[in-house]
Amino acid sequence: MDQSPTCREKGANEQYKRNLENNKTQALYRRIYRQKFMIAQRNKDSKHIEKEFDKWKKEAKEKINQIKKGKLTEDEVYKWLVENK
């Protein structure tokens, strides 16, 4: 069976990338998330690092949801992300 992505998957991926290019807050969130995730993966024996990552992830996701609900602005969340890398 062919393992290449379907047109639907390719389109969804391209749309996601386009959205990241147009949304500096979402792009920064993804970049920081990937960095923290890799640190946690490389240090699986450290519960402290894992707890810090989980705490940050939960807070950051809540901030992103507050943007969607109109409770916070993109700039407020961007500033929070920069301060809480």
N, C-alpha and C positions, 0 to 999 in steps of 0.2 A: 504494500500500500504506500502511496506517495505521502511523504511527511511534510511537504511544502505547505505554507499557509494558504488558506482560501482567500478569495477576493474580499470577502466580508472581513476576515481577520486583518488583511493588509490595509483595507480602508479604515477600519477602526484604529489601527496603529498609527496610520498617517494623520488621522484627525486628532488623536491624542497628542502627537508631536506638534502639530500646528497650534493646538490650544496652549501647550507649554510655551511655545515661542511668543504667543500673544499675552501671556499671563505671567508676569515676573514673580508674583507671590507663589503661584503653584510650582513654577520652575525651581525657585529657591527651596521650597518645601521638599520637592523630589530630590534635589541635590544633597541637602542635609540628611534626609532620610536614608539615602543610599550610603552616605559616609558613615552614619551611626550604625546602620545595619551591618556593614562590613566589619566595623570595629567589634560589634557584638559577636559576629560569626567567628572572627579570628580569636576571640577571647572567651570561648564557651565555658571555660572553667571559672570565670569571674562572674559571680552572681551580682556583684555591685554594678558592673557595666551593663549587664542584662536588665537590671532593675531601672537604671538610669535611662536606658533606651526605651523601655516600656513606658516609663513615666513621661518622657518627652513625646513619644509617639501619641499617647493618649491626649496630652495637652494640645499638641499641634493639630490633631484631627478635630478636636473640639473647636479650636480657633477657625479652622477651615469651614466647619459646619456653621459657625456663627456668621461667617461671611455670606453663606448661602441663605441664611435666615434674615440677613440684613441688620444684624446686631453689631457687627464690626465691619470696618472698611478694609479694603485690600491693603492700604497703606499701614493701618494699625497692625495687621497680622504680619506684614512684611517686616515692620520694625521689630515685632516680637521675635520673629524667626532669626533676624540678625543678632539680636541680643541673647538668644538662647540656642546658639549653634551647638 
